Amino acid sequence: MQYRDYGNTGERISALAFGAMRLPADDDYGIECIRRSFELGVNYIDTASGYETGTGEASEVVVGRALKGWRDKVKLATKNPRYRDQAPPDEWWANLEQSLERLDTDHIDFYKVTHFVDWENWHTHVEPNIFATMMKAKDQGIFTYTCFSSHDTPENIIKLINTGLFDGMLVQYNLLDRVNEEAIAVAASKGMGVEIMGPVGGGRLGFASEQLAGTIDDMASTPDLALRFVLSNLNVSVALSGMNTLDMVEENCASASREEPLTDEERERVVAAVAENERLSELYCTGCDYCMPCPENVGIPQAFAAMNLHRVWGLTELAKKNYSRLGPENKDGLLQADACIECGICEDKCPQNIPIVEQLAQTHEALAD
């Protein structure tokens, strides 16, 4: 396992962390997965007060159980919920105490003092009204490092970094979404730890892709490529992966144990391949939704998004899974492409002049069970 400095904290963290957001529908098996990652060198686990396992149990409870016998070897991270405007400090403190109880611990190592923080909420409410309470908990030794988790714009994430109040941050970054590269570099330059969520594209790159196969010579799989791409950015301290099978644990730990990062030439090759696929996606459908609503309730953009996963990225298994969500049980009432009656109304509205009727038929043939 690779180990990296977590900013200027002096902590050495495994390059791969266990993200406990998507634990399986068997809590004992989830604990087995977590402990297997520890055996393979993972020494950081991240959860949150709002996460649940596949059984409906609080993720923090299962993580607390998994840490028995490992607590002195593994760094623990969790998150206070997204903070509501005008919520009082005692609500934040109650959330902290609930996490401690669930985790069965008296101490959190890396605390995301607010989950999904955005700059507007931080500087207008949280910092002026809640920050003193946060620092009281830190002064009492309840947590060691002050961190944040954010899906805000890169510009606003940089504003949060520049407050100088944080030891680390958790942001999204993967080879399909590199918008936070500048923010990551800024944080690293200021001595902050940089944690990455979604290194495998939120699961999109967890499936075999024919188009990405062979992009680099020693690529073991699409997830291997995705994780190694993230870790080849040396401003990254640790990548959080939501592993819910032992196979995932074994594969991701093997990827994170490769000492040599991708070379600059390999990174450029991967970025070029992704850029070409993104270009092809836009040639087919940009998801502008101008074709909607369909009088027959066909989910045209959703069907084409699934088709792009198959046709452009070679993620056929994922494409079929997404396409199967269309049908009578769809929460928005959107149907699969075979509900099309070929009226052509959508084609008159499409700014790209896509032959929608023809491509809907192709989509259903390729992706329907």
C-alpha positions as a LaTeX table, in Angstrom:
\begin{tabular}{lrrr}
\hline
Residue & $x$ (\AA) & $y$ (\AA) & $z$ (\AA) \\
\hline
Met1 & 0.00 & 0.00 & 0.00 \\
Gln2 & 1.21 & 3.51 & $-0.79$ \\
Tyr3 & 1.18 & 6.02 & 2.06 \\
Arg4 & 1.11 & 9.77 & 1.65 \\
Asp5 & 1.40 & 12.87 & 3.81 \\
Tyr6 & $-1.95$ & 14.34 & 4.77 \\
Gly7 & $-0.98$ & 17.95 & 4.11 \\
Asn8 & 1.14 & 19.44 & 6.87 \\
Thr9 & $-0.53$ & 17.46 & 9.66 \\
Gly10 & 2.34 & 14.98 & 9.99 \\
Glu11 & $-0.07$ & 12.09 & 9.43 \\
Arg12 & 0.80 & 9.34 & 6.92 \\
Ile13 & $-2.38$ & 8.04 & 5.29 \\
Ser14 & $-2.92$ & 5.14 & 2.92 \\
Ala15 & $-3.48$ & 6.34 & $-0.65$ \\
Leu16 & $-6.75$ & 4.39 & $-0.62$ \\
Ala17 & $-9.36$ & 4.98 & 2.07 \\
Phe18 & $-12.48$ & 2.96 & 2.77 \\
Gly19 & $-15.55$ & 5.06 & 1.96 \\
Ala20 & $-18.43$ & 3.67 & 4.02 \\
Met21 & $-21.29$ & 5.26 & 2.06 \\
Arg22 & $-22.33$ & 2.15 & 0.10 \\
Leu23 & $-21.96$ & $-0.75$ & 2.50 \\
Pro24 & $-23.73$ & $-3.96$ & 1.39 \\
Ala25 & $-27.07$ & $-5.40$ & 2.46 \\
Asp26 & $-25.36$ & $-7.63$ & 4.99 \\
Asp27 & $-23.74$ & $-5.79$ & 7.88 \\
Asp28 & $-21.48$ & $-8.69$ & 8.85 \\
Tyr29 & $-20.21$ & $-8.93$ & 5.28 \\
Gly30 & $-19.67$ & $-5.17$ & 5.26 \\
Ile31 & $-17.52$ & $-5.50$ & 8.37 \\
Glu32 & $-15.59$ & $-8.30$ & 6.68 \\
Cys33 & $-14.92$ & $-6.02$ & 3.69 \\
Ile34 & $-13.78$ & $-3.17$ & 5.94 \\
Arg35 & $-11.45$ & $-5.35$ & 7.98 \\
Arg36 & $-10.00$ & $-6.96$ & 4.85 \\
Ser37 & $-9.05$ & $-3.50$ & 3.61 \\
Phe38 & $-7.28$ & $-2.87$ & 6.93 \\
Glu39 & $-5.39$ & $-6.14$ & 6.53 \\
Leu40 & $-4.24$ & $-4.95$ & 3.09 \\
Gly41 & $-2.90$ & $-1.67$ & 4.47 \\
Val42 & $-5.81$ & 0.79 & 4.42 \\
Asn43 & $-5.52$ & 2.97 & 7.53 \\
Tyr44 & $-8.28$ & 5.54 & 6.92 \\
Ile45 & $-12.05$ & 5.08 & 6.91 \\
Asp46 & $-14.65$ & 7.75 & 6.18 \\
Thr47 & $-18.37$ & 7.70 & 6.94 \\
Ala48 & $-21.10$ & 10.25 & 7.74 \\
Ser49 & $-24.06$ & 10.63 & 10.05 \\
Gly50 & $-26.47$ & 10.40 & 7.12 \\
Tyr51 & $-25.11$ & 7.24 & 5.50 \\
Glu52 & $-26.95$ & 3.94 & 5.83 \\
Thr53 & $-25.95$ & 0.39 & 4.95 \\
Gly54 & $-27.95$ & $-1.82$ & 2.62 \\
Thr55 & $-29.87$ & $-3.10$ & 5.66 \\
Gly56 & $-30.91$ & 0.40 & 6.72 \\
Glu57 & $-28.51$ & 0.45 & 9.67 \\
Ala58 & $-26.54$ & 3.64 & 10.27 \\
Ser59 & $-23.16$ & 3.32 & 8.55 \\
Glu60 & $-21.49$ & 4.82 & 11.63 \\
Val61 & $-22.75$ & 1.92 & 13.76 \\
Val62 & $-21.28$ & $-0.69$ & 11.38 \\
Val63 & $-18.02$ & 1.23 & 11.08 \\
Gly64 & $-17.81$ & 1.39 & 14.87 \\
Arg65 & $-18.20$ & $-2.37$ & 15.04 \\
Ala66 & $-15.60$ & $-2.91$ & 12.31 \\
Leu67 & $-13.06$ & $-0.78$ & 14.18 \\
Lys68 & $-13.05$ & $-3.02$ & 17.24 \\
Gly69 & $-9.45$ & $-4.22$ & 17.56 \\
Trp70 & $-8.29$ & $-1.77$ & 14.87 \\
Arg71 & $-9.02$ & 1.64 & 16.37 \\
Asp72 & $-5.41$ & 2.42 & 17.29 \\
Lys73 & $-4.22$ & 1.50 & 13.78 \\
Val74 & $-6.84$ & 3.27 & 11.65 \\
Lys75 & $-7.75$ & 6.95 & 11.32 \\
Leu76 & $-11.48$ & 7.65 & 11.59 \\
Ala77 & $-13.37$ & 10.35 & 9.69 \\
Thr78 & $-17.05$ & 11.27 & 9.77 \\
Lys79 & $-19.19$ & 14.28 & 8.95 \\
Asn80 & $-21.64$ & 16.56 & 10.70 \\
Pro81 & $-24.73$ & 16.90 & 8.46 \\
Arg82 & $-25.16$ & 19.70 & 5.95 \\
Tyr83 & $-25.91$ & 22.70 & 8.09 \\
Arg84 & $-29.29$ & 24.37 & 7.75 \\
Asp85 & $-29.50$ & 28.15 & 7.64 \\
Gln86 & $-30.15$ & 29.58 & 11.10 \\
Ala87 & $-29.78$ & 26.19 & 12.83 \\
Pro88 & $-28.47$ & 26.75 & 16.38 \\
Pro89 & $-25.04$ & 25.59 & 17.62 \\
Asp90 & $-26.58$ & 23.02 & 19.96 \\
Glu91 & $-27.96$ & 21.15 & 16.93 \\
Trp92 & $-24.44$ & 20.83 & 15.55 \\
Trp93 & $-23.21$ & 19.59 & 18.94 \\
Ala94 & $-26.05$ & 17.05 & 19.19 \\
Asn95 & $-25.09$ & 15.67 & 15.78 \\
Leu96 & $-21.49$ & 15.32 & 16.95 \\
Glu97 & $-22.53$ & 13.46 & 20.09 \\
Gln98 & $-24.76$ & 11.15 & 18.05 \\
Ser99 & $-21.79$ & 10.23 & 15.82 \\
Leu100 & $-19.61$ & 9.49 & 18.86 \\
Glu101 & $-22.30$ & 7.23 & 20.30 \\
Arg102 & $-22.89$ & 5.37 & 17.06 \\
Leu103 & $-19.17$ & 4.91 & 16.41 \\
Asp104 & $-18.68$ & 3.86 & 20.03 \\
Thr105 & $-15.69$ & 6.16 & 20.38 \\
Asp106 & $-14.75$ & 9.32 & 22.26 \\
His107 & $-12.58$ & 10.72 & 19.51 \\
Ile108 & $-12.71$ & 11.43 & 15.74 \\
Asp109 & $-9.45$ & 11.98 & 13.89 \\
Phe110 & $-10.55$ & 13.87 & 10.75 \\
Tyr111 & $-13.88$ & 15.63 & 11.20 \\
Lys112 & $-15.75$ & 17.17 & 8.30 \\
Val113 & $-17.31$ & 19.83 & 10.49 \\
Thr114 & $-20.04$ & 20.30 & 7.90 \\
His115 & $-21.14$ & 18.04 & 5.06 \\
Phe116 & $-21.67$ & 19.44 & 1.53 \\
Val117 & $-20.72$ & 22.94 & 2.69 \\
Asp118 & $-21.04$ & 25.78 & 0.21 \\
Trp119 & $-19.39$ & 29.17 & 0.43 \\
Glu120 & $-22.63$ & 31.15 & 0.81 \\
Asn121 & $-23.81$ & 29.09 & 3.78 \\
Trp122 & $-20.35$ & 29.00 & 5.33 \\
His123 & $-19.57$ & 32.72 & 5.39 \\
Thr124 & $-23.10$ & 33.97 & 6.10 \\
His125 & $-24.09$ & 31.49 & 8.79 \\
Val126 & $-21.75$ & 28.69 & 9.80 \\
Glu127 & $-18.54$ & 30.64 & 10.43 \\
Pro128 & $-20.11$ & 33.56 & 12.30 \\
Asn129 & $-22.56$ & 31.42 & 14.33 \\
Ile130 & $-21.22$ & 27.88 & 14.64 \\
Phe131 & $-17.44$ & 27.98 & 14.21 \\
Ala132 & $-16.75$ & 28.84 & 17.85 \\
Thr133 & $-18.72$ & 25.73 & 18.89 \\
Met134 & $-16.73$ & 23.64 & 16.43 \\
Met135 & $-13.46$ & 24.89 & 17.90 \\
Lys136 & $-14.73$ & 24.19 & 21.42 \\
Ala137 & $-15.13$ & 20.52 & 20.43 \\
Lys138 & $-11.66$ & 20.52 & 18.92 \\
Asp139 & $-10.14$ & 22.13 & 22.02 \\
Gln140 & $-11.76$ & 19.41 & 24.13 \\
Gly141 & $-10.03$ & 16.78 & 22.01 \\
Ile142 & $-13.23$ & 15.37 & 20.52 \\
Phe143 & $-11.69$ & 15.68 & 17.06 \\
Thr144 & $-8.17$ & 16.43 & 15.87 \\
Tyr145 & $-8.32$ & 17.85 & 12.35 \\
Thr146 & $-10.84$ & 20.34 & 10.96 \\
Cys147 & $-12.01$ & 19.42 & 7.45 \\
Phe148 & $-14.87$ & 20.12 & 5.06 \\
Ser149 & $-16.72$ & 18.25 & 2.32 \\
Ser150 & $-18.04$ & 20.26 & $-0.63$ \\
His151 & $-19.74$ & 20.03 & $-4.02$ \\
Asp152 & $-19.63$ & 23.81 & $-4.53$ \\
Thr153 & $-18.04$ & 25.43 & $-7.59$ \\
Pro154 & $-14.23$ & 25.31 & $-7.85$ \\
Glu155 & $-14.12$ & 29.08 & $-7.32$ \\
Asn156 & $-16.07$ & 28.81 & $-4.08$ \\
Ile157 & $-14.07$ & 25.82 & $-2.88$ \\
Ile158 & $-10.94$ & 27.95 & $-3.31$ \\
Lys159 & $-12.59$ & 30.64 & $-1.15$ \\
Leu160 & $-13.12$ & 28.04 & 1.58 \\
Ile161 & $-9.48$ & 26.97 & 1.24 \\
Asn162 & $-8.30$ & 30.56 & 1.52 \\
Thr163 & $-10.00$ & 31.05 & 4.87 \\
Gly164 & $-7.05$ & 29.16 & 6.36 \\
Leu165 & $-9.41$ & 27.45 & 8.81 \\
Phe166 & $-9.12$ & 23.88 & 7.54 \\
Asp167 & $-6.59$ & 21.06 & 7.72 \\
Gly168 & $-8.14$ & 19.14 & 4.85 \\
Met169 & $-10.99$ & 18.87 & 2.37 \\
Leu170 & $-13.02$ & 16.26 & 0.52 \\
Val171 & $-13.99$ & 17.05 & $-3.10$ \\
Gln172 & $-14.91$ & 15.16 & $-6.23$ \\
Tyr173 & $-12.27$ & 14.35 & $-8.85$ \\
Asn174 & $-11.94$ & 11.61 & $-11.46$ \\
Leu175 & $-10.90$ & 11.18 & $-15.06$ \\
Leu176 & $-14.44$ & 12.03 & $-16.21$ \\
Asp177 & $-14.66$ & 15.15 & $-14.04$ \\
Arg178 & $-11.43$ & 17.13 & $-13.55$ \\
Val179 & $-13.00$ & 20.51 & $-12.83$ \\
Asn180 & $-11.51$ & 20.66 & $-9.31$ \\
Glu181 & $-7.87$ & 20.27 & $-10.37$ \\
Glu182 & $-7.04$ & 23.92 & $-9.67$ \\
Ala183 & $-8.73$ & 23.83 & $-6.24$ \\
Ile184 & $-6.84$ & 20.63 & $-5.41$ \\
Ala185 & $-3.54$ & 22.30 & $-6.34$ \\
Val186 & $-4.36$ & 25.39 & $-4.27$ \\
Ala187 & $-5.23$ & 23.30 & $-1.21$ \\
Ala188 & $-2.04$ & 21.25 & $-1.49$ \\
Ser189 & 0.06 & 24.42 & $-1.87$ \\
Lys190 & $-1.37$ & 25.68 & 1.43 \\
Gly191 & $-0.50$ & 22.48 & 3.28 \\
Met192 & $-4.01$ & 21.02 & 3.37 \\
Gly193 & $-4.80$ & 17.35 & 3.00 \\
Val194 & $-6.79$ & 16.57 & $-0.16$ \\
Glu195 & $-9.32$ & 13.74 & $-0.05$ \\
Ile196 & $-11.07$ & 12.63 & $-3.22$ \\
Met197 & $-14.61$ & 11.28 & $-3.45$ \\
Gly198 & $-15.86$ & 9.50 & $-6.56$ \\
Pro199 & $-12.44$ & 8.45 & $-7.91$ \\
Val200 & $-14.16$ & 5.78 & $-10.02$ \\
Gly201 & $-16.65$ & 8.30 & $-11.40$ \\
Gly202 & $-19.34$ & 7.57 & $-8.83$ \\
Gly203 & $-19.38$ & 3.97 & $-10.03$ \\
Arg204 & $-19.52$ & 4.82 & $-13.74$ \\
Leu205 & $-15.97$ & 3.57 & $-14.21$ \\
Gly206 & $-16.55$ & 0.51 & $-12.07$ \\
Phe207 & $-17.60$ & $-1.40$ & $-15.19$ \\
Ala208 & $-15.44$ & $-2.76$ & $-17.99$ \\
Ser209 & $-15.05$ & $-0.28$ & $-20.85$ \\
Glu210 & $-13.96$ & $-1.55$ & $-24.25$ \\
Gln211 & $-13.08$ & 1.98 & $-25.37$ \\
Leu212 & $-10.73$ & 2.60 & $-22.45$ \\
Ala213 & $-9.20$ & $-0.87$ & $-22.49$ \\
Gly214 & $-5.50$ & $-0.78$ & $-23.29$ \\
Thr215 & $-5.19$ & 2.99 & $-22.82$ \\
Ile216 & $-2.05$ & 2.26 & $-20.82$ \\
Asp217 & 0.05 & $-0.87$ & $-21.19$ \\
Asp218 & $-0.30$ & $-2.34$ & $-17.68$ \\
Met219 & $-3.96$ & $-1.43$ & $-17.12$ \\
Ala220 & $-5.63$ & $-4.22$ & $-15.13$ \\
Ser221 & $-9.22$ & $-2.96$ & $-15.53$ \\
Thr222 & $-11.26$ & 0.20 & $-15.97$ \\
Pro223 & $-11.50$ & 0.78 & $-12.17$ \\
Asp224 & $-7.73$ & 0.22 & $-11.94$ \\
Leu225 & $-7.14$ & 2.91 & $-14.57$ \\
Ala226 & $-9.57$ & 5.31 & $-12.88$ \\
Leu227 & $-8.03$ & 4.96 & $-9.42$ \\
Arg228 & $-4.45$ & 5.14 & $-10.66$ \\
Phe229 & $-5.30$ & 8.25 & $-12.68$ \\
Val230 & $-6.54$ & 10.03 & $-9.54$ \\
Leu231 & $-3.52$ & 8.91 & $-7.51$ \\
Ser232 & $-1.13$ & 10.05 & $-10.25$ \\
Asn233 & $-2.08$ & 13.60 & $-9.23$ \\
Leu234 & 0.50 & 14.07 & $-6.50$ \\
Asn235 & $-1.56$ & 16.86 & $-4.92$ \\
Val236 & $-4.02$ & 14.16 & $-3.85$ \\
Ser237 & $-3.52$ & 12.78 & $-0.34$ \\
Val238 & $-6.06$ & 9.97 & $-0.38$ \\
Ala239 & $-8.84$ & 8.59 & $-2.59$ \\
Leu240 & $-12.04$ & 7.33 & $-0.92$ \\
Ser241 & $-13.58$ & 4.30 & $-2.58$ \\
Gly242 & $-17.01$ & 2.97 & $-1.65$ \\
Met243 & $-16.20$ & $-0.73$ & $-1.63$ \\
Asn244 & $-19.01$ & $-3.21$ & $-0.95$ \\
Thr245 & $-17.51$ & $-6.54$ & $-2.04$ \\
Leu246 & $-14.31$ & $-8.33$ & $-1.15$ \\
Asp247 & $-13.38$ & $-8.38$ & $-4.84$ \\
Met248 & $-13.56$ & $-4.57$ & $-4.93$ \\
Val249 & $-11.40$ & $-4.37$ & $-1.84$ \\
Glu250 & $-8.77$ & $-6.69$ & $-3.30$ \\
Glu251 & $-8.71$ & $-4.94$ & $-6.67$ \\
Asn252 & $-8.63$ & $-1.38$ & $-5.33$ \\
Cys253 & $-5.96$ & $-2.20$ & $-2.76$ \\
Ala254 & $-3.84$ & $-3.76$ & $-5.53$ \\
Ser255 & $-4.21$ & $-0.58$ & $-7.62$ \\
Ala256 & $-3.30$ & 1.66 & $-4.68$ \\
Ser257 & $-0.28$ & $-0.50$ & $-3.91$ \\
Arg258 & 1.43 & 0.27 & $-7.21$ \\
Glu259 & 4.31 & 2.51 & $-6.21$ \\
Glu260 & 4.89 & 4.06 & $-9.63$ \\
Pro261 & 2.24 & 6.62 & $-10.64$ \\
Leu262 & 1.14 & 7.05 & $-14.23$ \\
Thr263 & 3.75 & 8.92 & $-16.22$ \\
Asp264 & 2.96 & 12.33 & $-17.70$ \\
Glu265 & 2.73 & 10.69 & $-21.13$ \\
Glu266 & 0.28 & 8.08 & $-19.81$ \\
Arg267 & $-1.86$ & 10.75 & $-18.14$ \\
Glu268 & $-1.96$ & 12.71 & $-21.39$ \\
Arg269 & $-2.96$ & 9.57 & $-23.28$ \\
Val270 & $-5.81$ & 8.87 & $-20.85$ \\
Val271 & $-7.04$ & 12.49 & $-20.95$ \\
Ala272 & $-6.94$ & 12.46 & $-24.77$ \\
Ala273 & $-8.97$ & 9.24 & $-24.91$ \\
Val274 & $-11.56$ & 10.64 & $-22.52$ \\
Ala275 & $-11.75$ & 13.93 & $-24.45$ \\
Glu276 & $-12.38$ & 12.06 & $-27.69$ \\
Asn277 & $-15.14$ & 10.03 & $-26.08$ \\
Glu278 & $-16.70$ & 13.19 & $-24.65$ \\
Arg279 & $-16.63$ & 14.72 & $-28.15$ \\
Leu280 & $-18.39$ & 11.68 & $-29.57$ \\
Ser281 & $-21.00$ & 11.84 & $-26.79$ \\
Glu282 & $-21.85$ & 15.40 & $-27.77$ \\
Leu283 & $-22.15$ & 14.41 & $-31.44$ \\
Tyr284 & $-24.93$ & 11.99 & $-30.48$ \\
Cys285 & $-26.85$ & 13.83 & $-27.75$ \\
Thr286 & $-25.93$ & 16.65 & $-25.36$ \\
Gly287 & $-28.90$ & 16.07 & $-23.02$ \\
Cys288 & $-30.35$ & 19.54 & $-23.67$ \\
Asp289 & $-33.93$ & 18.19 & $-23.16$ \\
Tyr290 & $-35.36$ & 20.31 & $-26.00$ \\
Cys291 & $-36.98$ & 17.13 & $-27.33$ \\
Met292 & $-39.09$ & 16.84 & $-24.19$ \\
Pro293 & $-41.83$ & 16.44 & $-23.20$ \\
Cys294 & $-42.63$ & 13.45 & $-25.35$ \\
Pro295 & $-46.40$ & 12.92 & $-25.88$ \\
Glu296 & $-45.86$ & 9.21 & $-25.20$ \\
Asn297 & $-43.63$ & 9.84 & $-22.15$ \\
Val298 & $-40.56$ & 8.24 & $-23.72$ \\
Gly299 & $-37.49$ & 9.20 & $-21.67$ \\
Ile300 & $-35.53$ & 10.32 & $-24.73$ \\
Pro301 & $-32.56$ & 12.05 & $-23.01$ \\
Gln302 & $-32.30$ & 9.27 & $-20.44$ \\
Ala303 & $-32.36$ & 6.59 & $-23.13$ \\
Phe304 & $-29.68$ & 8.36 & $-25.14$ \\
Ala305 & $-27.52$ & 8.94 & $-22.05$ \\
Ala306 & $-27.58$ & 5.18 & $-21.49$ \\
Met307 & $-26.84$ & 4.58 & $-25.17$ \\
Asn308 & $-23.81$ & 6.88 & $-24.96$ \\
Leu309 & $-22.46$ & 4.80 & $-22.08$ \\
His310 & $-22.72$ & 1.76 & $-24.34$ \\
Arg311 & $-21.75$ & 3.24 & $-27.70$ \\
Val312 & $-19.11$ & 5.78 & $-26.69$ \\
Trp313 & $-17.66$ & 4.46 & $-23.45$ \\
Gly314 & $-18.24$ & 0.73 & $-23.88$ \\
Leu315 & $-19.90$ & 0.61 & $-20.44$ \\
Thr316 & $-22.59$ & $-1.76$ & $-21.66$ \\
Glu317 & $-23.45$ & $-3.36$ & $-18.33$ \\
Leu318 & $-23.97$ & 0.05 & $-16.72$ \\
Ala319 & $-25.91$ & 1.27 & $-19.78$ \\
Lys320 & $-28.37$ & $-1.63$ & $-19.54$ \\
Lys321 & $-28.78$ & $-1.05$ & $-15.82$ \\
Asn322 & $-29.58$ & 2.64 & $-16.35$ \\
Tyr323 & $-31.91$ & 1.93 & $-19.28$ \\
Ser324 & $-33.85$ & $-0.59$ & $-17.19$ \\
Arg325 & $-34.88$ & 2.26 & $-14.88$ \\
Leu326 & $-37.19$ & 3.51 & $-17.61$ \\
Gly327 & $-40.61$ & 1.86 & $-17.71$ \\
Pro328 & $-43.93$ & 1.72 & $-15.85$ \\
Glu329 & $-42.21$ & 1.85 & $-12.46$ \\
Asn330 & $-40.13$ & 4.93 & $-13.28$ \\
Lys331 & $-40.71$ & 7.63 & $-10.65$ \\
Asp332 & $-41.22$ & 10.27 & $-13.36$ \\
Gly333 & $-43.36$ & 8.03 & $-15.55$ \\
Leu334 & $-40.73$ & 7.90 & $-18.31$ \\
Leu335 & $-40.84$ & 4.89 & $-20.61$ \\
Gln336 & $-38.35$ & 2.93 & $-22.69$ \\
Ala337 & $-37.84$ & 3.60 & $-26.39$ \\
Asp338 & $-40.28$ & 0.93 & $-27.57$ \\
Ala339 & $-43.12$ & 3.24 & $-26.47$ \\
Cys340 & $-42.23$ & 5.58 & $-29.35$ \\
Ile341 & $-45.00$ & 5.85 & $-31.99$ \\
Glu342 & $-42.69$ & 7.64 & $-34.48$ \\
Cys343 & $-44.68$ & 10.89 & $-34.47$ \\
Gly344 & $-41.47$ & 12.89 & $-35.11$ \\
Ile345 & $-42.39$ & 15.83 & $-32.84$ \\
Cys346 & $-39.08$ & 15.42 & $-31.01$ \\
Glu347 & $-37.06$ & 15.60 & $-34.23$ \\
Asp348 & $-38.62$ & 18.97 & $-35.12$ \\
Lys349 & $-37.39$ & 20.35 & $-31.76$ \\
Cys350 & $-33.85$ & 18.86 & $-31.73$ \\
Pro351 & $-31.18$ & 21.57 & $-32.28$ \\
Gln352 & $-28.68$ & 18.89 & $-33.37$ \\
Asn353 & $-31.01$ & 17.40 & $-35.98$ \\
Ile354 & $-30.53$ & 13.94 & $-34.49$ \\
Pro355 & $-32.63$ & 11.21 & $-36.18$ \\
Ile356 & $-34.26$ & 10.52 & $-32.83$ \\
Val357 & $-36.84$ & 7.98 & $-33.99$ \\
Glu358 & $-34.20$ & 5.84 & $-35.68$ \\
Gln359 & $-31.78$ & 6.09 & $-32.75$ \\
Leu360 & $-34.48$ & 5.26 & $-30.22$ \\
Ala361 & $-35.08$ & 1.99 & $-32.06$ \\
Gln362 & $-31.33$ & 1.29 & $-32.04$ \\
Thr363 & $-31.16$ & 2.06 & $-28.33$ \\
His364 & $-33.94$ & $-0.34$ & $-27.41$ \\
Glu365 & $-32.44$ & $-3.09$ & $-29.54$ \\
Ala366 & $-29.03$ & $-2.66$ & $-27.88$ \\
Leu367 & $-30.07$ & $-2.18$ & $-24.26$ \\
Ala368 & $-33.43$ & $-3.81$ & $-23.59$ \\
Asp369 & $-33.40$ & $-7.14$ & $-21.76$ \\
\hline
\end{tabular}
